[in-house]
Amino acid sequence: MADQPAPWALTIPSDLRLLALVRAFVEVVCQVAGLDELATHQVVLAADEATNNVMRHAHRERPDALIMIQCLVHEDNLEILLYDEGDPFDVSAVPHMNPAELRIGGRGVFLMRKLMDDLSVQRRERGGNVLRMVKSFRKAAVV
């Protein structure tokens, strides 16, 4: 059995002012993993949307609730796990929207689905959820 990579982890309270920290953390992990600029931008945007949704919806009115972001760099993908303390959430129940539809908000899950290769949510045994996002990549050839 191959050794599992050690996760990079960041734990923060649900404070929207910390979204810039989340973006910077995920960007550095992407750079270390060897993702190109486009894939890095996609992963950072998806992580920002996911964290924003947790803060605004799962942890609404609970700024002390914690969010833990774990990033696992694998041979051919980057796995991001976002742990929250919110009520059960079923991402598969969120309808697939028409991107041309004019409305305010409601595009976070749409963006995560479009930007990442896999998106799922599991209920945590002791409460909360784990959002799992995976981005496949091919490392650039070293010349």
C-alpha positions as CSV (number, residue, x, y, z in Angstrom):
1,M,0.0,0.0,0.0
2,A,1.4,3.4,-1.0
3,D,2.0,6.0,1.6
4,Q,-0.7,8.7,1.7
5,P,0.6,12.2,1.2
6,A,0.5,14.4,4.3
7,P,-2.3,16.9,4.0
8,W,-1.7,20.7,4.0
9,A,-4.3,22.1,6.4
10,L,-5.7,25.5,7.4
11,T,-8.3,26.0,10.1
12,I,-10.1,29.3,10.4
13,P,-13.3,30.8,12.0
14,S,-16.2,31.7,9.7
15,D,-15.1,35.3,9.1
16,L,-15.5,36.5,5.5
17,R,-12.4,38.7,6.0
18,L,-10.4,35.5,6.0
19,L,-11.3,34.5,2.4
20,A,-8.1,36.1,1.1
21,L,-6.1,33.8,3.4
22,V,-8.0,30.8,2.0
23,R,-7.2,31.9,-1.5
24,A,-3.5,32.4,-0.8
25,F,-3.2,29.1,1.0
26,V,-4.9,27.1,-1.8
27,E,-2.8,29.0,-4.4
28,V,0.5,28.0,-2.7
29,V,-0.6,24.4,-2.5
30,C,-1.5,24.4,-6.3
31,Q,2.0,25.9,-7.1
32,V,3.8,23.3,-5.0
33,A,1.7,20.5,-6.6
34,G,2.8,21.8,-10.1
35,L,-0.6,22.9,-11.4
36,D,-0.4,25.3,-14.3
37,E,-1.8,28.9,-14.1
38,L,-5.3,28.1,-15.5
39,A,-5.8,25.0,-13.2
40,T,-4.5,27.0,-10.2
41,H,-7.0,29.8,-10.9
42,Q,-9.9,27.2,-11.3
43,V,-9.0,25.5,-8.0
44,V,-8.6,28.8,-6.1
45,L,-12.0,30.1,-7.4
46,A,-13.7,26.8,-6.5
47,A,-12.2,26.8,-3.0
48,D,-13.2,30.5,-2.5
49,E,-16.8,29.7,-3.5
50,A,-17.0,26.7,-1.3
51,T,-15.6,28.5,1.8
52,N,-17.8,31.5,1.1
53,N,-20.9,29.2,0.9
54,V,-20.0,27.6,4.2
55,M,-19.5,30.9,6.0
56,R,-22.7,32.4,4.5
57,H,-25.0,29.4,4.7
58,A,-23.8,26.5,6.8
59,H,-22.4,28.7,9.5
60,R,-24.7,31.7,9.2
61,E,-24.8,33.8,12.3
62,R,-22.0,31.6,13.8
63,P,-18.7,33.3,13.2
64,D,-17.0,31.1,15.8
65,A,-17.8,27.9,13.9
66,L,-14.6,26.5,12.4
67,I,-13.8,25.6,8.8
68,M,-10.9,23.2,8.1
69,I,-9.4,23.0,4.6
70,Q,-7.2,20.1,3.8
71,C,-5.3,19.8,0.6
72,L,-3.9,16.4,-0.5
73,V,-1.5,16.4,-3.4
74,H,-1.6,13.1,-5.3
75,E,0.4,12.0,-8.4
76,D,-2.3,13.2,-10.8
77,N,-4.8,15.2,-8.8
78,L,-5.3,17.7,-6.1
79,E,-7.9,16.7,-3.5
80,I,-9.5,19.5,-1.3
81,L,-11.5,18.6,1.7
82,L,-13.5,21.3,3.4
83,Y,-14.9,20.4,6.8
84,D,-17.8,22.5,8.3
85,E,-20.0,22.4,11.3
86,G,-23.3,23.1,9.5
87,D,-26.5,21.2,9.0
88,P,-26.6,18.3,6.5
89,F,-26.1,19.4,2.9
90,D,-26.7,17.3,-0.2
91,V,-24.9,18.9,-3.1
92,S,-26.6,16.5,-5.5
93,A,-29.9,18.1,-4.6
94,V,-28.7,21.5,-5.9
95,P,-30.2,21.7,-9.4
96,H,-28.0,22.2,-12.4
97,M,-28.7,25.7,-13.5
98,N,-28.6,27.5,-16.9
99,P,-25.6,29.7,-16.8
100,A,-27.4,32.3,-18.9
101,E,-30.1,32.7,-16.3
102,L,-30.0,36.2,-14.8
103,R,-30.2,36.1,-11.0
104,I,-28.2,37.3,-8.0
105,G,-26.3,34.6,-6.2
106,G,-26.7,30.8,-6.4
107,R,-23.8,30.2,-8.7
108,G,-21.3,28.8,-6.2
109,V,-22.2,25.1,-6.7
110,F,-22.5,25.7,-10.5
111,L,-18.9,27.1,-10.5
112,M,-17.5,24.3,-8.4
113,R,-19.1,21.7,-10.7
114,K,-17.6,23.4,-13.8
115,L,-14.2,24.1,-12.4
116,M,-13.4,20.8,-10.6
117,D,-13.4,17.2,-11.9
118,D,-15.3,15.8,-8.9
119,L,-17.5,17.3,-6.3
120,S,-19.3,15.5,-3.4
121,V,-20.4,16.1,0.1
122,Q,-20.6,13.6,3.0
123,R,-22.1,14.0,6.4
124,R,-19.6,13.9,9.3
125,E,-20.3,11.4,12.0
126,R,-20.2,14.1,14.8
127,G,-22.1,16.8,12.9
128,G,-21.1,19.0,9.9
129,N,-20.2,18.1,6.4
130,V,-17.1,17.3,4.3
131,L,-17.1,18.8,0.9
132,R,-14.6,17.0,-1.4
133,M,-13.4,18.6,-4.6
134,V,-10.8,17.0,-6.9
135,K,-8.9,18.6,-9.8
136,S,-7.0,16.3,-12.1
137,F,-3.7,17.6,-13.6
138,R,-0.7,16.5,-15.5
139,K,2.6,17.9,-14.2
140,A,4.5,20.0,-16.7
141,A,7.5,18.3,-18.3
142,V,10.8,19.4,-16.9
143,V,13.2,20.4,-19.7
